[in-house]
Amino acid sequence: MRIETSGHRIDVTTALRDYVNVKFERLARYSDGDLDIHVILSVDKLLHKAEAKIGAPGAALFAECEATTMYASIDLLSDKLDRLLDKHKGKQSRHRGDDAARSESFG
């Protein structure tokens, strides 16, 4: 799993980069290390925004969250990506299960 963190109108400190890495480590359970995650942190007046693009096998996923602090927006983004990857993994397993059931019934 590769996590790339960049900032738009904000300097990404090592503390923010480490926090993103720690929060996104749990997303590794959805793949065998072949996830590419690009995180963009930005500030617009009082809103702190975190968005991420994930390149997963068979899909390109995107999520964004806004909050009053950057750490809160990273937390929300991590939770949202967790749900998205869980949903994507469920779709893949259902699709594979359908192919196996078809081949057994005709075979």
C-alpha positions in Angstrom: 0.0 0.0 0.0 1.4 3.4 -1.0 0.1 6.6 0.6 1.0 9.9 -1.0 0.0 13.0 0.9 0.0 16.5 -0.5 -1.4 19.9 0.4 -3.3 22.6 -1.4 -2.9 26.0 0.3 -1.4 24.2 3.3 2.0 22.9 4.2 1.8 19.3 5.1 3.8 18.8 8.2 5.4 15.5 9.3 2.8 15.3 12.1 -0.1 15.5 9.6 1.7 13.0 7.2 2.2 10.6 10.1 -1.4 11.0 11.2 -2.7 10.2 7.7 -0.4 7.1 7.5 -1.5 5.8 10.9 -5.2 6.3 10.2 -5.0 4.7 6.7 -3.0 1.6 7.8 -6.3 -0.2 8.6 -7.3 0.1 4.9 -4.5 -2.4 4.1 -6.7 -5.3 5.2 -8.8 -4.8 2.0 -6.0 -5.7 -0.3 -2.7 -7.5 -0.6 -0.7 -4.3 -0.6 -1.8 -3.1 -4.1 -3.6 0.0 -3.1 -2.4 3.4 -4.2 -3.9 6.2 -2.1 -3.4 9.9 -2.9 -4.5 12.2 -0.1 -5.0 16.0 -0.7 -5.3 18.2 2.4 -6.6 21.8 1.9 -7.9 24.8 3.8 -10.6 27.2 2.7 -11.3 29.9 5.2 -12.5 28.0 8.3 -13.1 24.6 6.7 -10.4 22.0 6.6 -10.9 19.5 3.7 -9.4 16.1 3.2 -9.9 14.1 0.0 -8.5 10.9 -1.3 -8.3 9.0 -4.5 -7.7 5.2 -4.3 -6.5 3.1 -7.1 -7.7 -0.4 -6.3 -7.8 -3.5 -8.5 -10.9 -3.1 -10.6 -11.9 0.4 -9.3 -11.0 4.0 -8.8 -12.6 5.3 -5.6 -12.9 8.9 -4.4 -14.0 10.5 -1.1 -13.9 13.9 0.5 -14.7 15.3 3.9 -14.8 18.7 5.5 -14.5 19.6 9.2 -13.4 22.4 11.5 -10.0 20.8 12.1 -7.7 19.0 9.8 -7.4 16.0 12.2 -11.2 15.7 12.3 -11.5 15.7 8.5 -8.8 13.0 8.3 -10.7 10.9 10.8 -14.0 11.3 8.8 -12.2 10.5 5.5 -10.6 7.4 7.0 -14.0 6.1 8.1 -15.6 6.9 4.7 -12.9 5.1 2.8 -13.2 2.1 5.1 -16.9 1.9 4.2 -16.2 2.4 0.5 -13.5 -0.3 0.4 -15.7 -2.7 2.3 -18.6 -2.1 -0.2 -16.2 -2.6 -3.1 -14.8 -5.8 -1.6 -18.4 -7.1 -1.1 -19.2 -6.4 -4.7 -16.1 -8.3 -5.9 -16.8 -11.3 -3.7 -20.5 -11.5 -4.9 -19.4 -11.2 -8.5 -16.9 -14.0 -8.1 -19.4 -16.1 -6.2 -21.8 -15.8 -9.1 -19.2 -17.1 -11.6 -18.4 -20.1 -9.4 -22.1 -21.0 -9.0 -22.6 -20.8 -12.8 -19.7 -23.0 -13.6 -20.8 -25.6 -11.1 -24.3 -25.7 -12.4 -23.3 -26.1 -16.1 -20.2 -28.2 -15.5 
